[in-house]
């Protein structure tokens, strides 16, 4: 299962490399595509009873060094919209 390295997954350098890879992947997406991806993933996690806002916030905090201020602001807004 893809857990973004947050729960029993990647550790240390592997986690950092995965964060960099995902940040690069998502940074190339348009805002609309990124929001659609988030909505799909959130719906899937809700259906499975696995949507964890705390885990999303932890991911955002871990990825923050690789994001611009605007990207970080938007991610906070998106996570807040899922509450």
C-alpha positions in Angstrom: 0.0 0.0 0.0 1.3 3.5 -0.9 1.5 5.3 2.4 3.7 8.3 1.5 6.2 7.1 4.0 4.2 8.2 6.9 3.1 4.9 8.5 5.6 2.1 8.7 6.9 2.8 5.2 10.0 4.6 4.0 12.5 5.9 6.6 15.5 8.1 6.6 17.0 8.8 3.1 14.3 6.7 1.4 11.6 8.9 2.9 13.4 12.1 1.9 13.9 10.8 -1.7 10.2 9.8 -1.9 9.2 13.3 -0.7 11.4 14.9 -3.3 10.0 12.6 -6.0 6.4 13.3 -5.1 7.0 17.1 -4.8 8.5 17.1 -8.3 5.6 15.0 -9.6 3.0 17.2 -8.1 4.7 20.5 -8.8 4.4 19.8 -12.5 0.6 19.4 -12.3 -1.7 22.2 -12.9 -3.7 23.5 -10.0 -6.9 21.9 -11.3 -5.2 18.6 -11.9 -3.7 18.6 -8.4 -7.0 19.5 -6.8 -8.7 16.7 -8.8 -6.0 14.2 -7.7 -6.5 15.3 -4.1 -10.3 14.9 -4.3 -10.0 11.4 -5.8 -7.5 10.3 -3.2 -9.6 11.8 -0.3 -12.7 10.1 -1.6 -10.9 6.8 -1.8 -9.5 7.2 1.7 -12.9 8.2 3.2 -14.5 5.2 1.6 -11.9 3.0 3.2 -12.2 4.8 6.5 -8.6 5.8 6.3 -8.7 9.6 5.7 -6.4 11.0 8.4 -6.1 14.8 8.4 -3.3 14.5 11.0 -1.3 12.3 8.5 -1.9 14.8 5.7 -0.7 17.6 7.9 2.4 15.6 8.8 3.1 15.0 5.1 2.6 18.7 4.4 5.0 19.6 7.2 7.6 17.1 5.9 7.2 18.3 2.3 7.2 22.0 3.2 11.0 22.5 2.7 10.5 21.5 -1.0 7.5 23.8 -1.6 7.2 27.5 -2.4 5.3 29.7 0.1 2.4 29.8 -2.3 2.4 26.0 -2.7 2.4 25.5 1.1 -0.4 28.1 1.5 -2.5 26.3 -1.0 -1.8 22.9 0.5 -2.9 24.2 3.9 -6.1 25.5 2.3 -6.8 22.1 0.7 -6.2 20.2 3.8 -8.5 22.6 5.7 -11.2 22.0 3.1 -11.1 18.3 3.9 -11.8 18.8 7.6 
